Amino acid sequence: MSKQLVLVDGKWIASTGTSFFRAVNPATCEQLADEYPLSPWEEIERVIDAADRAAKEARSLPSEVFAKFLERFADRIEARAAEFIAMANQETGLPVEPRLKVAELPRTTNQLRQAAAAARDGSWSELTIDTKNNIRSRLSSIGPVVVFGPNNFPFAFNSAAGGDFAAAVAAGNPVIAKGHSSHPGTTRMFAEEALEAVREAGLPPAFIQLVYRTAHEDGCRLVSHPKIGAAGYTGARATGLTLKAAADRAGKPIYLELSSINPVCILPGALSERSVEIATEFSTSCLMGTGQFCTNPGLVLLLDAPQTTEFVTAVKEKFDAAPVGTMLSEGVLRNFEAGVKSLVAAGAEVIAGGQPGGGKGFCHRNTLLKASGDQFLANPHALQDEAFGNESLFVIAKDEAQLIAILEALEGNLTGAVYSAHGGQDDALYSRIEPTLRTRVGRLINDKMPTGVAVSPAMNHGGPFPATGHPGFTAVGIPASIRRFAMLQCYDGVRQHRLPAELRDKNPHQNLWRLIDGQWSQCDVG
């Protein structure tokens, strides 16, 4: 057993904290050997001060330095890929293949390299030039960014390597990584490689720092500190809203991903055409990763009809037959059980699963629930509680008017999907429901399940509250995700030689796009 160090101001040091925790292997329910500290406020303040100094140094650095760091970091991660995968598997119980090795680690290095390309290109900064009034503006670094990573993506959303991290760095900001207690060893390894990449790129030593755990009140002090530029948080709604309240009081931006049940509307014509195919797609999507995805399809809306009854029966059989996966932690299991009980108390009927056990370690049987449209509309808030895991609720509407009423009662979600007939039989109904669903979700999907988020410039991994804290931003999709961690800087009548290079009349490089007098151009002014 060893006490692990925190990364402060470019050095691995012993924490001054007196409280420690250990990660747990969820597949065996056994504590792992290493101990990780809860950092006291004095230590966190030291981290903030160092990040502030790093931010001041970084403002004078060219974007090429941030791009080089991100690329070297990606290279270093790949060089230790086997170690990262083994550690994450031990701490989360997620399978080595295909999840960690084939899907998540390559996605992580890919998004780091995409962020590097965006940093080098610079067009993300929305360079705008008004020659008539000699006013010019750009987005630029906002200052130290605090990143709170979630439990369910030890690589792709890790506080020391994931999407928020990459976006913050691409904008030129130092990052304070607040590790997640479910996978501290994985986060420590990322921070080790990040520190080496910082040195190779020539960034300030405190550009990347790491603490593992803080007291709740210190987390609030951290996101609201005067020297902090912004924060990114992915996790439980209650914790996120507590942090948001603290940040809001101080006028500090904080970007939240909180909860989403991702409604899927399956229209009658689609069921008539391909009911068996859709049942397979749904079951695979809902149970993948033991349902521990932010885009898990947790609500399915159907119209009352004979083919609907057959479809529900087919899905129930698949849930009963499918293996039961391991959950990420005892806390996830406990919250899942509470979520299922809450849905049942609100009127939902359990038609598959509903009990803990059935697999290895922390686990719960694959659970399917059902409610009528009348029941849902009588208690819409409670029946939209997220049970984060291998569960979904089917709601059966009595007619099209009730289906639309259910959609109108939905809270904000990351995604919303509609399955419709290929032959056009559902087109009229689709046209009726789409305008309502469109306003409730960040990403509208047709004829496929929501699980999976492509790292694409066009992706929106965001949505109305409570999916996120603001519907205008995305956590995935470069360059849009970078702009969360930037401030708008305007230069009015500033002389040419005093302007940032990219706002001067001469374009500093041929790939840089600038909005000049209302026209996007890569040319020099004039």
C-alpha positions as CSV (number, residue, x, y, z in Angstrom):
1,M,0.0,0.0,0.0
2,S,1.3,3.5,-0.9
3,K,0.1,7.0,-0.5
4,Q,-0.1,8.7,-3.9
5,L,1.2,12.2,-4.6
6,V,-0.6,15.2,-5.9
7,L,0.7,17.2,-8.9
8,V,1.2,20.9,-7.9
9,D,3.2,23.5,-9.8
10,G,5.1,21.0,-11.9
11,K,6.0,18.7,-9.1
12,W,4.7,15.5,-7.5
13,I,4.5,16.2,-3.8
14,A,3.0,14.6,-0.7
15,S,-0.4,16.1,0.1
16,T,-0.8,17.9,3.3
17,G,-4.2,16.3,3.8
18,T,-4.9,13.8,6.5
19,S,-7.8,12.0,4.9
20,F,-7.3,9.3,2.3
21,F,-9.4,7.0,0.1
22,R,-8.9,3.9,-2.0
23,A,-10.5,2.9,-5.3
24,V,-12.6,-0.2,-5.4
25,N,-12.6,-2.9,-8.1
26,P,-16.3,-3.1,-8.9
27,A,-16.1,-6.6,-10.3
28,T,-14.7,-8.0,-7.1
29,C,-15.9,-5.4,-4.6
30,E,-12.4,-5.3,-3.2
31,Q,-10.4,-2.1,-2.3
32,L,-7.3,-1.5,-4.4
33,A,-4.0,-1.0,-2.7
34,D,-3.1,2.7,-3.3
35,E,-4.3,5.5,-1.1
36,Y,-5.3,8.9,-2.5
37,P,-5.6,12.1,-0.5
38,L,-8.4,14.6,0.1
39,S,-6.6,17.9,-0.5
40,P,-7.2,20.6,2.1
41,W,-8.1,24.1,1.1
42,E,-4.5,25.4,1.7
43,E,-3.3,22.9,-0.9
44,I,-6.0,23.8,-3.4
45,E,-5.2,27.5,-3.0
46,R,-1.6,26.7,-3.8
47,V,-2.7,24.9,-7.0
48,I,-4.9,27.9,-7.9
49,D,-2.0,30.4,-7.5
50,A,0.3,28.3,-9.6
51,A,-2.4,27.9,-12.3
52,D,-2.8,31.7,-12.3
53,R,0.9,32.2,-12.8
54,A,0.9,29.6,-15.6
55,A,-2.1,31.4,-17.3
56,K,-0.2,34.7,-17.3
57,E,2.9,33.0,-18.9
58,A,0.7,31.1,-21.4
59,R,-0.9,34.3,-22.8
60,S,2.2,35.2,-24.6
61,L,2.8,31.8,-26.2
62,P,1.9,31.0,-29.8
63,S,-0.9,28.5,-30.4
64,E,1.7,26.1,-31.8
65,V,2.9,25.4,-28.3
66,F,-0.5,24.2,-27.2
67,A,-0.9,22.1,-30.3
68,K,2.5,20.5,-29.7
69,F,1.6,19.6,-26.2
70,L,-1.7,18.0,-27.2
71,E,0.0,15.9,-29.9
72,R,2.9,14.8,-27.6
73,F,0.4,14.0,-24.9
74,A,-1.5,11.8,-27.3
75,D,1.7,10.0,-28.4
76,R,2.7,9.4,-24.8
77,I,-0.7,7.9,-23.9
78,E,-0.5,5.5,-26.8
79,A,3.0,4.5,-25.7
80,R,1.6,3.3,-22.4
81,A,-1.8,2.1,-23.8
82,A,-1.6,-1.3,-22.2
83,E,-0.9,0.1,-18.8
84,F,-3.8,2.6,-19.1
85,I,-6.2,-0.1,-20.2
86,A,-5.2,-2.5,-17.4
87,M,-5.6,0.2,-14.7
88,A,-8.9,1.4,-16.0
89,N,-10.2,-2.1,-16.2
90,Q,-9.2,-2.7,-12.6
91,E,-10.8,0.5,-11.4
92,T,-14.0,0.5,-13.4
93,G,-14.7,-3.1,-14.4
94,L,-15.2,-1.9,-18.0
95,P,-14.1,-4.6,-20.4
96,V,-10.7,-4.4,-22.1
97,E,-12.2,-5.2,-25.5
98,P,-13.8,-3.6,-27.3
99,R,-14.7,-0.9,-24.8
100,L,-11.3,0.4,-23.5
101,K,-8.9,-0.8,-26.1
102,V,-10.8,-0.5,-29.3
103,A,-13.3,2.3,-28.6
104,E,-12.4,4.6,-25.8
105,L,-8.7,5.0,-25.7
106,P,-8.4,5.7,-29.5
107,R,-11.3,8.2,-29.2
108,T,-9.3,10.0,-26.5
109,T,-6.1,10.3,-28.4
110,N,-8.1,11.3,-31.5
111,Q,-9.9,14.1,-29.8
112,L,-6.6,15.4,-28.4
113,R,-5.2,15.5,-31.9
114,Q,-8.3,17.2,-33.2
115,A,-7.9,19.8,-30.5
116,A,-4.3,20.2,-31.5
117,A,-5.3,20.8,-35.1
118,A,-7.9,23.4,-34.1
119,A,-5.3,25.2,-31.8
120,R,-2.8,25.3,-34.6
121,D,-5.4,26.5,-37.2
122,G,-6.9,29.2,-34.9
123,S,-10.1,29.6,-36.8
124,W,-12.1,28.5,-33.7
125,S,-11.4,31.9,-32.2
126,E,-14.0,33.6,-34.6
127,L,-11.7,36.4,-35.7
128,T,-13.8,39.4,-36.8
129,I,-12.6,42.6,-38.4
130,D,-14.7,45.7,-39.1
131,T,-12.4,47.9,-41.3
132,K,-14.8,50.9,-41.5
133,N,-14.9,51.4,-37.7
134,N,-11.4,49.8,-37.1
135,I,-12.9,47.4,-34.5
136,R,-11.6,43.8,-34.2
137,S,-12.4,40.9,-31.9
138,R,-11.5,37.4,-31.2
139,L,-12.1,34.6,-28.7
140,S,-9.0,34.0,-26.5
141,S,-8.0,32.1,-23.3
142,I,-10.2,32.7,-20.2
143,G,-7.7,31.6,-17.5
144,P,-7.3,28.5,-15.4
145,V,-10.0,25.9,-16.1
146,V,-11.1,23.3,-13.5
147,V,-12.3,20.0,-15.0
148,F,-14.4,17.6,-13.0
149,G,-14.5,14.2,-14.8
150,P,-17.3,11.6,-14.5
151,N,-17.1,8.0,-13.4
152,N,-18.3,6.3,-16.6
153,F,-15.6,7.4,-19.1
154,P,-12.1,6.9,-17.5
155,F,-10.4,7.9,-20.7
156,A,-12.6,10.0,-23.0
157,F,-14.0,12.3,-20.3
158,N,-11.1,12.1,-17.9
159,S,-10.4,15.3,-16.1
160,A,-6.7,15.0,-17.1
161,A,-7.1,13.9,-20.7
162,G,-10.7,14.0,-21.9
163,G,-12.8,16.3,-24.0
164,D,-13.1,19.2,-21.6
165,F,-9.4,19.0,-20.9
166,A,-8.5,19.0,-24.6
167,A,-10.9,21.9,-25.3
168,A,-9.5,24.0,-22.4
169,V,-5.9,23.5,-23.5
170,A,-6.7,24.2,-27.2
171,A,-8.0,27.6,-26.0
172,G,-4.7,28.2,-24.2
173,N,-5.8,27.6,-20.6
174,P,-4.0,25.8,-17.8
175,V,-6.1,22.9,-16.4
176,I,-6.7,21.9,-12.8
177,A,-7.8,18.3,-13.0
178,K,-10.1,17.2,-10.2
179,G,-9.9,13.4,-10.4
180,H,-12.9,11.1,-9.9
181,S,-12.8,8.8,-7.0
182,S,-13.7,5.8,-9.1
183,H,-10.5,5.8,-11.2
184,P,-7.8,7.9,-9.4
185,G,-5.0,5.6,-10.7
186,T,-6.0,6.1,-14.3
187,T,-6.1,9.9,-13.8
188,R,-2.7,9.9,-12.0
189,M,-1.2,8.1,-15.0
190,F,-2.7,10.7,-17.4
191,A,-1.3,13.5,-15.3
192,E,2.2,11.8,-15.3
193,E,2.2,11.8,-19.1
194,A,0.7,15.3,-19.3
195,L,3.5,16.7,-17.1
196,E,6.2,15.2,-19.4
197,A,4.4,16.6,-22.5
198,V,4.3,20.0,-20.8
199,R,8.0,19.9,-20.5
200,E,8.5,18.8,-24.0
201,A,6.3,21.5,-25.4
202,G,7.8,24.3,-23.3
203,L,4.7,25.2,-21.3
204,P,4.8,26.6,-17.8
205,P,5.3,23.8,-15.2
206,A,1.9,24.4,-13.6
207,F,0.0,24.2,-16.9
208,I,-1.5,20.9,-15.8
209,Q,-2.1,20.0,-12.1
210,L,-4.0,17.3,-10.3
211,V,-5.9,16.8,-7.1
212,Y,-8.0,13.7,-6.4
213,R,-10.7,14.8,-4.0
214,T,-11.9,17.9,-2.2
215,A,-14.4,18.6,0.5
216,H,-17.7,19.6,-1.0
217,E,-17.4,23.2,0.3
218,D,-13.9,23.5,-1.1
219,G,-15.2,22.4,-4.5
220,C,-17.6,25.3,-4.4
221,R,-14.8,27.7,-3.3
222,L,-12.6,26.3,-6.2
223,V,-15.1,27.0,-9.0
224,S,-15.9,30.4,-7.7
225,H,-12.4,31.6,-6.9
226,P,-11.4,35.0,-8.5
227,K,-8.4,33.5,-10.2
228,I,-10.4,30.7,-11.9
229,G,-11.5,31.4,-15.5
230,A,-14.2,28.6,-15.9
231,A,-15.1,25.1,-15.0
232,G,-16.4,22.0,-16.7
233,Y,-18.4,19.3,-14.8
234,T,-19.9,16.0,-15.8
235,G,-21.7,14.0,-13.2
236,A,-24.7,13.8,-10.8
237,R,-27.3,16.6,-11.1
238,A,-27.4,17.5,-7.4
239,T,-23.6,18.0,-7.2
240,G,-23.5,19.9,-10.5
241,L,-26.2,22.3,-9.4
242,T,-24.4,23.0,-6.1
243,L,-21.2,23.8,-8.0
244,K,-23.2,26.0,-10.5
245,A,-24.8,28.0,-7.7
246,A,-21.4,28.8,-6.2
247,A,-20.0,29.7,-9.6
248,D,-23.0,31.8,-10.6
249,R,-22.7,33.8,-7.4
250,A,-19.2,34.7,-8.4
251,G,-20.0,35.3,-12.1
252,K,-17.8,32.4,-13.2
253,P,-18.8,30.2,-16.2
254,I,-19.4,26.6,-15.5
255,Y,-20.5,24.1,-18.1
256,L,-22.5,21.1,-16.8
257,E,-23.6,17.7,-18.1
258,L,-26.1,16.4,-15.6
259,S,-28.7,13.9,-16.6
260,S,-30.6,12.6,-19.6
261,I,-33.1,9.9,-20.4
262,N,-32.8,10.3,-24.2
263,P,-36.4,9.6,-25.4
264,V,-36.9,7.2,-28.3
265,C,-40.2,7.4,-30.2
266,I,-41.0,4.3,-32.2
267,L,-43.8,5.0,-34.6
268,P,-46.4,2.3,-35.7
269,G,-45.2,1.9,-39.3
270,A,-41.6,1.3,-38.1
271,L,-42.9,-1.5,-35.8
272,S,-44.9,-3.1,-38.6
273,E,-41.8,-3.0,-40.9
274,R,-39.0,-4.1,-38.6
275,S,-40.1,-4.8,-35.0
276,V,-37.6,-7.6,-34.4
277,E,-34.7,-5.5,-35.8
278,I,-35.7,-2.5,-33.6
279,A,-36.1,-4.7,-30.5
280,T,-32.5,-6.0,-31.0
281,E,-31.1,-2.5,-31.6
282,F,-32.8,-1.1,-28.5
283,S,-31.8,-4.0,-26.2
284,T,-28.2,-3.8,-27.4
285,S,-28.1,0.0,-26.9
286,C,-29.8,0.0,-23.5
287,L,-27.7,-2.8,-22.0
288,M,-24.3,-1.8,-23.5
289,G,-21.8,-0.9,-20.8
290,T,-24.5,-1.9,-18.3
291,G,-26.4,1.2,-19.4
292,Q,-23.9,3.5,-17.9
293,F,-23.8,6.0,-20.8
294,C,-25.1,9.6,-20.7
295,T,-26.9,8.8,-24.0
296,N,-28.5,5.6,-22.8
297,P,-32.1,5.2,-24.1
298,G,-34.0,5.5,-20.8
299,L,-37.5,6.3,-22.1
300,V,-39.3,4.7,-25.0
301,L,-42.6,6.2,-26.3
302,L,-45.0,4.0,-28.2
303,L,-48.6,4.1,-29.4
304,D,-51.0,1.5,-28.1
305,A,-51.5,-1.2,-30.7
306,P,-51.1,-5.0,-31.1
307,Q,-47.6,-4.7,-32.6
308,T,-46.6,-2.6,-29.6
309,T,-47.6,-5.4,-27.2
310,E,-45.5,-7.9,-29.3
311,F,-42.6,-5.5,-29.3
312,V,-42.6,-5.0,-25.5
313,T,-42.7,-8.8,-25.0
314,A,-39.8,-9.3,-27.4
315,V,-37.7,-6.7,-25.6
316,K,-38.6,-8.2,-22.2
317,E,-37.3,-11.6,-23.4
318,K,-34.1,-10.0,-24.6
319,F,-33.6,-8.3,-21.2
320,D,-34.2,-11.5,-19.4
321,A,-31.8,-13.4,-21.5
322,A,-28.9,-10.9,-21.7
323,P,-26.0,-11.2,-19.3
324,V,-25.9,-8.8,-16.4
325,G,-23.0,-6.4,-16.4
326,T,-21.0,-4.9,-13.6
327,M,-21.7,-1.4,-12.4
328,L,-19.0,1.2,-11.9
329,S,-19.3,1.4,-8.1
330,E,-21.3,0.6,-5.1
331,G,-22.6,4.2,-5.2
332,V,-23.8,3.8,-8.8
333,L,-25.6,0.6,-7.8
334,R,-27.2,2.2,-4.7
335,N,-28.4,5.2,-6.8
336,F,-29.7,2.9,-9.5
337,E,-31.8,0.9,-7.0
338,A,-33.2,4.2,-5.6
339,G,-34.0,5.3,-9.1
340,V,-35.9,2.2,-10.0
341,K,-37.9,2.4,-6.7
342,S,-38.7,6.0,-7.4
343,L,-40.1,5.1,-10.8
344,V,-42.2,2.3,-9.4
345,A,-43.5,4.6,-6.7
346,A,-44.5,7.0,-9.4
347,G,-46.7,4.4,-11.1
348,A,-44.3,2.4,-13.3
349,E,-44.7,-1.4,-13.5
350,V,-41.6,-3.7,-13.5
351,I,-41.9,-6.2,-16.3
352,A,-38.3,-7.5,-16.3
353,G,-35.5,-7.5,-13.6
354,G,-36.1,-5.1,-10.8
355,Q,-33.8,-6.8,-8.3
356,P,-30.1,-6.5,-7.5
357,G,-27.6,-9.3,-8.4
358,G,-27.4,-11.6,-11.4
359,G,-23.8,-10.8,-12.4
360,K,-20.3,-10.1,-11.0
361,G,-19.6,-7.6,-8.2
362,F,-21.8,-4.5,-8.1
363,C,-24.7,-5.4,-10.3
364,H,-28.4,-5.3,-10.9
365,R,-30.7,-7.4,-13.1
366,N,-31.5,-5.8,-16.5
367,T,-34.7,-3.8,-15.7
368,L,-37.6,-2.9,-18.0
369,L,-40.5,-0.9,-16.7
370,K,-43.8,0.1,-18.3
371,A,-46.4,2.9,-17.8
372,S,-49.4,4.2,-19.6
373,G,-49.6,7.6,-21.1
374,D,-52.2,8.6,-18.5
375,Q,-49.8,7.5,-15.7
376,F,-47.0,9.5,-17.2
377,L,-49.0,12.7,-17.7
378,A,-50.3,12.4,-14.1
379,N,-46.7,12.4,-12.7
380,P,-44.3,13.5,-15.5
381,H,-41.5,14.8,-13.3
382,A,-41.1,11.7,-11.2
383,L,-41.3,9.4,-14.2
384,Q,-38.4,11.2,-15.8
385,D,-36.0,10.5,-13.0
386,E,-32.8,9.0,-14.4
387,A,-32.0,5.5,-13.2
388,F,-28.4,5.5,-14.4
389,G,-27.8,1.9,-15.6
390,N,-29.3,-1.0,-17.4
391,E,-32.9,0.2,-17.3
392,S,-35.5,1.7,-19.5
393,L,-39.1,2.8,-19.1
394,F,-41.7,2.2,-21.9
395,V,-44.6,4.6,-22.0
396,I,-47.6,3.6,-24.1
397,A,-49.7,6.5,-25.4
398,K,-53.4,5.8,-26.2
399,D,-53.4,8.0,-29.3
400,E,-51.3,10.5,-31.3
401,A,-52.7,13.5,-29.3
402,Q,-51.5,11.9,-26.0
403,L,-48.1,11.1,-27.6
404,I,-47.6,14.8,-28.4
405,A,-48.8,15.7,-24.9
406,I,-46.1,13.4,-23.4
407,L,-43.5,15.0,-25.6
408,E,-44.6,18.4,-24.4
409,A,-44.1,17.3,-20.8
410,L,-40.5,16.2,-21.4
411,E,-37.6,17.9,-19.7
412,G,-34.4,18.7,-21.6
413,N,-32.3,15.8,-22.9
414,L,-29.0,15.3,-24.8
415,T,-30.7,13.2,-27.5
416,G,-34.1,12.3,-28.9
417,A,-34.6,9.6,-31.5
418,V,-37.5,8.7,-33.9
419,Y,-37.9,5.4,-35.6
420,S,-40.3,5.7,-38.6
421,A,-41.3,3.5,-41.5
422,H,-39.0,3.6,-44.5
423,G,-42.1,3.5,-46.8
424,G,-43.4,6.8,-45.6
425,Q,-46.4,5.6,-43.6
426,D,-45.2,7.5,-40.5
427,D,-44.3,10.8,-42.3
428,A,-47.5,12.7,-41.2
429,L,-47.0,11.7,-37.6
430,Y,-43.3,12.5,-37.7
431,S,-44.2,16.0,-38.9
432,R,-46.5,16.4,-36.0
433,I,-44.1,15.3,-33.3
434,E,-40.8,16.5,-34.6
435,P,-41.2,20.3,-33.8
436,T,-41.9,19.5,-30.1
437,L,-39.2,16.9,-29.7
438,R,-36.7,19.1,-31.5
439,T,-36.9,21.8,-28.8
440,R,-36.4,19.2,-26.0
441,V,-33.1,17.7,-27.2
442,G,-29.7,18.8,-28.3
443,R,-29.3,16.1,-30.9
444,L,-32.2,14.8,-33.0
445,I,-31.7,11.2,-34.3
446,N,-33.6,9.2,-37.0
447,D,-33.7,5.4,-37.2
448,K,-30.9,4.6,-34.8
449,M,-30.3,4.5,-31.1
450,P,-28.5,7.3,-29.3
451,T,-25.7,5.4,-27.6
452,G,-22.4,6.6,-28.9
453,V,-21.2,10.2,-29.6
454,A,-19.1,10.7,-32.7
455,V,-16.2,13.2,-32.2
456,S,-17.3,15.3,-35.2
457,P,-17.2,19.1,-35.7
458,A,-20.9,18.9,-36.3
459,M,-21.7,17.0,-33.1
460,N,-23.8,18.5,-30.3
461,H,-23.3,16.8,-27.0
462,G,-25.5,19.2,-25.1
463,G,-29.1,20.1,-24.7
464,P,-31.7,22.0,-22.6
465,F,-31.7,21.7,-18.8
466,P,-31.3,19.3,-17.0
467,A,-29.2,17.6,-19.7
468,T,-26.8,20.5,-19.3
469,G,-26.6,23.9,-17.6
470,H,-27.0,25.8,-20.9
471,P,-28.5,24.7,-24.3
472,G,-26.0,26.7,-26.3
473,F,-22.9,24.7,-25.7
474,T,-21.5,21.3,-26.5
475,A,-19.0,19.1,-24.6
476,V,-18.1,17.2,-27.8
477,G,-17.4,18.6,-31.2
478,I,-14.3,20.7,-32.0
479,P,-14.1,23.6,-32.5
480,A,-17.5,24.4,-30.8
481,S,-16.5,22.8,-27.5
482,I,-13.3,24.9,-27.3
483,R,-15.3,28.2,-27.3
484,R,-16.7,27.3,-23.8
485,F,-13.4,28.1,-22.3
486,A,-12.7,31.4,-24.0
487,M,-13.5,35.1,-23.5
488,L,-14.4,37.6,-26.2
489,Q,-11.7,40.2,-26.6
490,C,-12.4,43.4,-28.6
491,Y,-9.9,45.9,-29.9
492,D,-11.3,49.3,-30.8
493,G,-8.9,51.7,-32.7
494,V,-5.9,49.8,-31.5
495,R,-2.8,50.3,-33.7
496,Q,-1.7,47.6,-36.0
497,H,1.6,46.7,-34.2
498,R,-0.3,46.4,-30.9
499,L,-2.9,44.0,-32.2
500,P,-2.6,40.2,-31.8
501,A,-1.0,38.9,-35.0
502,E,-4.2,37.2,-36.2
503,L,-6.2,40.5,-36.1
504,R,-3.7,42.5,-38.1
505,D,-4.3,43.4,-41.7
506,K,-1.9,40.7,-42.9
507,N,-3.1,37.2,-42.3
508,P,-0.4,35.3,-40.4
509,H,-1.0,32.0,-42.1
510,Q,-2.9,30.9,-45.2
511,N,-5.3,28.5,-43.4
512,L,-6.7,31.1,-41.0
513,W,-10.3,32.1,-41.7
514,R,-11.4,35.6,-40.6
515,L,-14.7,37.4,-40.9
516,I,-13.7,40.6,-42.7
517,D,-16.5,43.2,-43.2
518,G,-19.1,40.4,-43.2
519,Q,-17.3,38.0,-45.5
520,W,-15.3,34.9,-44.5
521,S,-11.8,35.2,-46.0
522,Q,-8.3,33.8,-45.8
523,C,-6.9,36.9,-47.5
524,D,-5.1,40.0,-46.0
525,V,-7.3,43.0,-45.2
526,G,-7.7,45.1,-48.3
